[in-house]
Amino acid sequence: MNGREELVLRCAQRRREKIGTLSDEGFAELCLAVRENPSAFVDSPEQASFATLVGALDAFHRAGADDDLLDDEEFRAARERRLQTLSAACDQALSQDGGCLDARLVQVLAADLDPDDRLDALLEIEAKADAANELTLGSTGDAWDDVFTRPRLRLWDAIARTCLAGGRYHMALDVSRGLMAASPKDQVGGRLTAALALARLEDEEGFNELDARLAGRENSWLNLGRTILLYKLGRMNAARRALRGYGELCEGAAYALLRPTFVEIYLPDRPEVPAGGFEEGTFAVHEAEPIIADVPDFIAWADGFPWFHAAGEAYAEEHGYDW
């Protein structure tokens, strides 16, 4: 979530509503003014609450900048303090506006619950949000284009990913498809969760349909999902080719799969990372971990190809990672 930019859009949109008639050019000028000093345009509990949350998320990420310098015990303690501070900030945001959906979402995620408990909490938030108002697609047919509906899309994305983490693959797929229907632009990444769910369900037809929909938009989730799907179907030659493609299309893919690393909770959604980069590969493997754990010998099979093992080892050596 680009919180600062969304705050700008929220403040500008509310000011536009107060002004009344304002051309697109005038709205663009207004956005520039808000962007220079957002706090000057925060004039309601709703915007104050969102501003509090944005500041808290920025502080959370800044506080973790030196995590690499800490040993494991120090890291766990520092991370726990950061999460507690973030949760307290969510309390403050909700005291300003109890309807701040993003604050409720972040607070649940910051609690670092197991998937079952997290899903229960997220579904409770969704039920209350549904009771408060219905999601509308607006004139563009894409919910993302209304900055005030984005929290609902982020909530659905968190629900889908939590379903995936907890082994509820059909539900993860259903929620992801609903997300893509509401927002064809799919800025929050419902297609990514869908790719992994389809692979786990061995739904080759559904996976191919998603692949066709994403023509020209290759990513680590799709490539890893395709490899897992073909492996599970016993199509080993095709799986080997998919593994090679996965390894070649994503930087450090072999290392990401063979030596998975810690990934921080998405707060509130997946961080934006370069397509085909190592971070993208790391996120995809992290989200696929429950699936990989249910696929006997998948990692050993991939590691058994000398070219794949060598690629992982070379990436580790080049970047100073443990192997």
C-alpha positions in Angstrom: 0.0 0.0 0.0 1.3 3.4 -1.0 -0.2 5.0 2.1 1.0 8.5 1.6 -0.4 8.7 -2.0 -3.7 7.2 -0.9 -3.9 9.8 1.8 -3.3 12.5 -0.8 -6.1 11.1 -3.0 -8.5 10.8 -0.1 -8.0 14.4 1.0 -8.1 15.7 -2.5 -11.3 13.8 -3.3 -13.1 15.0 -0.1 -12.0 18.6 -0.8 -13.2 18.3 -4.4 -16.6 17.2 -3.0 -16.7 20.3 -0.8 -15.7 22.6 -3.6 -18.4 21.2 -6.0 -17.6 21.5 -9.7 -14.0 21.0 -10.4 -12.4 20.1 -13.7 -10.0 17.2 -14.1 -7.2 19.8 -14.6 -8.3 21.6 -11.4 -8.3 18.3 -9.5 -4.8 17.5 -10.7 -3.7 20.9 -9.3 -5.4 20.2 -6.1 -3.6 16.8 -5.8 -0.3 18.6 -6.2 -1.1 21.0 -3.4 -2.2 18.2 -1.1 0.9 16.2 -2.0 3.1 19.1 -0.8 1.5 19.3 2.6 -1.1 16.5 3.3 -1.6 17.4 6.9 -3.0 20.8 5.9 -5.9 19.0 4.2 -6.7 16.5 6.9 -10.0 18.0 8.1 -12.1 15.0 9.3 -11.8 12.1 11.7 -11.8 9.8 8.7 -8.7 11.4 7.2 -7.0 11.8 10.6 -7.4 8.1 11.3 -6.0 7.1 8.0 -3.1 9.6 8.4 -2.3 8.0 11.8 -2.2 4.6 10.3 0.0 5.7 7.4 2.5 7.3 9.8 2.5 4.1 12.0 3.2 1.8 9.0 6.1 4.1 7.9 7.5 4.0 11.4 7.2 0.2 11.6 9.2 -0.2 8.4 11.8 2.4 9.3 12.3 0.7 12.7 13.2 -2.6 11.0 15.9 -1.1 8.8 18.8 -2.5 10.9 17.3 -6.0 11.5 20.2 -7.6 9.6 22.6 -6.5 12.4 20.7 -8.3 15.1 21.1 -11.9 16.2 18.0 -14.1 16.2 16.9 -13.4 19.8 17.4 -9.7 19.5 15.5 -9.7 16.2 12.5 -11.5 17.7 12.4 -9.1 20.6 12.7 -6.0 18.4 10.1 -7.3 16.0 7.6 -8.0 18.9 8.1 -4.5 20.2 7.5 -3.0 16.7 4.3 -5.1 16.3 3.0 -4.0 19.7 3.7 -0.3 18.8 1.9 -0.7 15.5 -1.1 -2.3 17.2 -1.2 0.6 19.7 -1.2 3.0 16.8 -4.1 1.1 15.2 -6.0 1.6 18.5 -5.3 5.4 18.2 -6.5 5.4 14.5 -9.7 3.6 15.5 -10.3 6.0 18.3 -10.3 8.7 15.7 -12.5 6.8 13.3 -13.9 3.4 14.3 -14.7 2.7 10.7 -11.1 2.7 9.5 -11.1 -0.7 7.8 -7.3 -0.6 7.1 -6.6 0.0 10.8 -8.7 -3.0 11.7 -7.0 -5.1 9.1 -3.5 -4.1 10.2 -4.3 -4.7 13.8 -5.3 -8.3 13.1 -2.3 -8.9 10.9 0.1 -7.4 13.5 -1.3 -9.9 16.1 0.6 -12.5 14.1 -2.1 -15.2 14.7 -2.2 -18.7 13.3 -4.1 -18.9 10.0 -7.3 -20.3 11.6 -7.6 -17.5 14.2 -6.5 -14.9 11.7 -9.2 -16.0 9.2 -11.9 -15.8 11.9 -10.8 -12.3 12.8 -10.7 -11.2 9.2 -14.1 -12.6 8.4 -15.5 -10.8 11.4 -14.1 -7.5 10.0 -15.7 -8.3 6.6 -19.1 -9.1 8.1 -19.1 -5.7 9.9 -17.9 -3.9 6.7 -20.7 -5.6 4.7 -23.2 -4.5 7.2 -21.9 -0.9 7.0 -21.9 -0.5 3.3 -21.9 -2.4 0.0 -18.9 -2.4 -2.4 -19.7 -0.4 -5.5 -17.7 -0.6 -8.7 -18.4 3.0 -9.8 -18.3 4.3 -13.3 -15.1 2.5 -14.4 -16.2 -1.0 -13.4 -13.0 -1.4 -11.3 -13.3 -0.9 -7.5 -9.6 0.1 -7.3 -10.4 3.4 -9.1 -12.3 4.6 -6.0 -9.6 5.2 -3.4 -12.2 4.7 -0.6 -13.0 1.1 -1.7 -9.3 0.0 -1.7 -9.4 -1.1 1.9 -12.1 -3.6 1.1 -9.9 -5.1 -1.7 -7.0 -5.3 0.7 -9.2 -7.1 3.2 -10.3 -9.6 0.6 -6.7 -10.2 -0.5 -5.7 -10.8 3.1 -8.6 -13.3 3.5 -7.5 -15.2 0.3 -3.9 -15.4 1.4 -4.9 -16.5 4.9 -7.1 -19.3 3.4 -4.1 -20.4 1.3 -1.9 -20.5 4.4 -4.5 -22.5 6.3 -5.1 -25.0 3.6 -8.5 -23.7 2.5 -7.7 -23.8 -1.2 -11.2 -23.7 -2.6 -12.1 -20.7 -0.5 -8.8 -19.0 -1.4 -9.6 -19.5 -5.1 -13.2 -18.3 -4.7 -12.2 -15.1 -2.8 -9.4 -14.4 -5.3 -11.8 -14.7 -8.2 -14.2 -12.4 -6.5 -11.4 -10.0 -6.0 -10.4 -10.1 -9.7 -14.1 -9.6 -10.7 -14.4 -6.5 -8.5 -11.1 -5.1 -9.7 -9.9 -6.4 -13.1 -6.7 -4.3 -12.7 -6.0 -6.5 -9.7 -3.6 -4.1 -8.1 -3.6 -6.2 -4.9 -2.7 -9.5 -6.5 -5.7 -11.8 -6.4 -4.3 -13.6 -9.5 -1.2 -14.5 -7.5 -3.0 -16.3 -4.8 -5.3 -17.9 -7.4 -2.3 -19.3 -9.3 -1.0 -21.1 -6.2 -4.5 -22.4 -5.2 -5.1 -23.7 -8.7 -1.8 -25.5 -8.6 -2.6 -27.1 -5.3 -6.0 -28.2 -6.5 -4.5 -29.7 -9.7 -6.9 -27.7 -11.7 -5.0 -27.5 -15.0 -7.9 -26.1 -17.0 -8.4 -23.3 -14.5 -4.6 -22.6 -14.3 -4.4 -22.4 -18.1 -7.3 -20.0 -18.2 -5.6 -17.8 -15.7 -2.3 -18.1 -17.6 -4.1 -16.9 -20.8 -5.7 -14.0 -18.9 -2.2 -13.0 -17.7 -0.6 -13.3 -21.2 2.6 -11.2 -21.1 2.4 -10.7 -17.3 4.7 -13.6 -16.2 5.5 -13.6 -12.5 7.1 -15.9 -9.9 3.8 -17.1 -8.5 2.6 -18.2 -12.0 5.9 -19.9 -12.8 6.3 -21.6 -9.5 2.6 -22.6 -9.5 3.0 -24.1 -13.0 6.0 -26.2 -11.9 4.1 -27.5 -8.8 1.0 -28.3 -10.8 2.8 -30.3 -13.4 4.8 -32.1 -10.8 1.7 -33.0 -8.9 0.1 -34.3 -12.1 3.1 -36.6 -12.7 4.0 -34.9 -16.0 7.7 -34.9 -15.1 9.2 -33.8 -18.4 6.9 -30.8 -18.6 7.5 -30.1 -14.9 11.3 -30.1 -15.5 10.8 -27.6 -18.4 8.6 -25.5 -16.1 11.3 -25.6 -13.4 13.9 -24.4 -15.8 11.6 -21.6 -16.9 10.9 -20.6 -13.4 14.7 -20.6 -12.6 15.5 -18.5 -15.7 12.6 -16.0 -15.5 13.1 -14.9 -11.9 16.4 -13.6 -10.4 17.7 -16.0 -7.7 14.7 -18.3 -8.1 16.6 -21.4 -7.3 18.0 -20.0 -4.1 14.6 -18.7 -3.1 13.1 -22.2 -3.5 16.0 -24.2 -2.1 16.8 -21.9 0.8 13.6 -20.1 1.8 14.1 -17.1 4.1 11.9 -15.3 6.6 9.3 -12.9 5.1 7.7 -10.3 7.3 3.9 -10.2 7.5 2.4 -8.1 4.7 1.1 -5.0 6.3 -1.5 -4.7 5.0 -0.7 -6.1 1.5 2.2 -7.4 -0.6 5.0 -4.8 -0.8 5.5 -3.6 -4.4 8.7 -5.2 -5.7 10.3 -5.3 -9.2 8.9 -7.9 -11.5 11.2 -10.9 -11.9 13.4 -9.8 -9.0 14.6 -11.8 -6.1 12.2 -10.3 -3.7 9.3 -11.4 -5.9 10.6 -14.9 -6.0 11.0 -14.9 -2.2 7.4 -13.8 -1.7 6.1 -16.4 -4.1 8.0 -19.2 -2.3 6.8 -17.9 1.1 3.2 -18.0 0.1 3.6 -21.4 -1.5 5.2 -23.0 1.6 2.0 -24.7 2.8 1.5 -26.2 -0.7 5.1 -27.3 -1.1 4.9 -29.0 2.3 2.1 -31.1 1.0 4.0 -32.2 -2.1 6.4 -35.0 -1.1 9.9 -34.8 -2.5 9.2 -31.7 -4.6 12.2 -29.8 -3.1 14.4 -32.8 -3.4 13.3 -33.3 -7.0 14.2 -29.7 -7.9 17.5 -29.8 -6.0 18.3 -33.1 -7.9 18.9 -31.2 -11.1 22.6 -30.2 -11.1 21.8 -27.0 -13.1 19.2 -25.9 -10.6 21.3 -26.6 -7.6 24.3 -24.8 -9.1 22.1 -21.8 -9.9 21.0 -21.5 -6.3 24.6 -22.0 -5.0 26.0 -19.4 -7.4 23.4 -16.9 -6.4 24.2 -17.4 -2.7 27.9 -17.0 -3.4 27.5 -13.9 -5.5 25.3 -12.2 -2.9 27.1 -13.4 0.3 24.2 -15.6 1.5 24.5 -18.8 3.5 24.3 -22.1 1.5 
